[in-house]
Amino acid sequence: MTQVRDLMTPMPQTIGFDISVEKALEMMKEFSCHHLPVLDGGKLVGVLSDRDLSIARHDPKNVKTEHLVMDLMSDAPIVIKPSTEINTAIRTMLDNKINSLIIQAEENQPWGILTSTDLLRYVVEKS
């Protein structure tokens, strides 16, 4: 059975919680990614997605002109083990209506991120 470690992106690009949203947009474009794990002093404190940024940009009640990552990030990232089976990861994403999971470091393996794009690529390659 395929495990999360087989599909995850190890050591993904990250961003600091106190960085501007504009910088986050630049990073997502530069690295062709849709999710940035958010760190505070090296500790995971959230995840910022392109969906978070899009919602903020299109919210008519949003009067703040200069957002920081901490203003828009999801501050309760779900962390799973690299040995988790893919079907369990998919169910976790569906149940929580999210598009990424953080993968904890284990033994000699780095931490990582698993996204819905990774899972779709897996499904296409399997068929």
C-alpha positions in Angstrom: 0.0 0.0 0.0 1.3 3.4 -0.9 2.2 5.7 2.0 2.3 9.4 2.3 6.2 9.4 2.3 6.0 8.1 -1.3 4.2 11.2 -2.5 5.0 14.1 -0.2 7.2 17.0 -1.0 10.1 16.9 1.4 11.4 20.1 2.9 8.9 22.4 1.2 9.3 26.2 0.9 8.2 27.9 4.1 7.4 31.5 5.1 7.6 33.4 8.4 4.4 34.4 10.1 5.3 38.0 10.1 6.1 38.3 6.4 3.9 40.4 4.1 1.2 38.7 2.0 2.7 40.3 -1.1 6.0 38.4 -0.4 3.9 35.2 0.0 2.3 35.7 -3.4 5.7 36.3 -4.9 7.0 33.1 -3.3 4.1 31.0 -4.5 4.6 32.3 -8.0 8.4 31.8 -7.9 8.2 28.2 -6.6 5.0 27.2 -8.4 3.3 26.2 -5.2 -0.1 26.7 -3.6 0.7 26.1 0.0 3.4 27.5 2.3 3.9 26.1 5.8 4.2 29.0 8.2 7.0 29.1 10.8 7.7 31.2 13.9 11.3 30.7 15.0 11.5 27.4 13.2 8.3 26.1 14.7 5.3 25.2 12.6 2.4 27.6 13.4 0.2 27.4 10.3 -0.3 27.0 6.6 -1.0 29.7 4.1 -2.8 28.6 0.9 -3.5 30.4 -2.3 -7.2 30.0 -1.4 -6.6 32.0 1.8 -5.0 34.7 -0.3 -7.8 34.7 -2.8 -10.5 34.9 -0.2 -8.8 37.9 1.4 -8.4 39.7 -1.9 -12.1 39.3 -2.8 -13.6 40.1 0.6 -15.4 43.5 0.3 -15.3 43.9 4.1 -11.5 43.6 4.0 -10.3 47.2 4.5 -6.8 46.4 5.7 -4.3 47.2 2.9 -1.2 45.5 4.3 -1.8 42.0 5.6 0.8 39.8 7.1 0.9 36.0 6.7 -0.4 35.6 10.3 -3.5 37.5 9.4 -4.6 35.0 6.8 -3.0 31.7 7.5 -4.8 28.6 8.9 -3.4 28.3 12.4 -4.2 24.7 13.0 -2.4 22.7 10.4 -3.1 19.0 10.4 0.1 16.9 10.9 0.3 13.2 9.9 3.0 10.6 9.9 4.9 9.7 6.8 3.8 6.0 7.2 0.1 7.0 6.9 -1.6 5.3 4.0 -2.7 7.4 1.1 -6.4 6.6 1.5 -6.3 7.8 5.1 -4.6 11.0 4.0 -7.3 11.6 1.4 -10.1 10.9 3.9 -8.4 13.4 6.3 -8.3 16.1 3.6 -11.9 15.5 2.6 -13.2 15.4 6.2 -11.5 18.7 7.0 -12.1 20.3 3.6 -8.4 21.1 3.2 -5.9 20.7 0.4 -2.7 20.0 2.3 -1.3 18.1 5.2 2.0 18.6 7.0 4.1 15.4 7.3 6.1 15.1 10.5 9.7 14.3 10.4 10.5 10.7 11.4 13.8 9.0 12.1 16.2 10.1 9.3 13.4 11.4 7.1 12.7 15.1 6.7 9.3 16.7 7.3 7.2 17.6 4.3 3.9 18.5 2.8 1.3 16.5 0.9 -1.2 18.4 -1.3 -4.2 17.6 -3.3 -2.1 18.1 -6.4 0.3 15.4 -5.2 -2.7 13.1 -4.8 -4.2 13.9 -8.2 -0.9 13.2 -9.9 -0.7 9.9 -8.1 -4.2 8.9 -9.3 -3.4 9.9 -12.9 -0.1 8.0 -12.9 -1.8 4.9 -11.5 -4.4 4.7 -14.2 
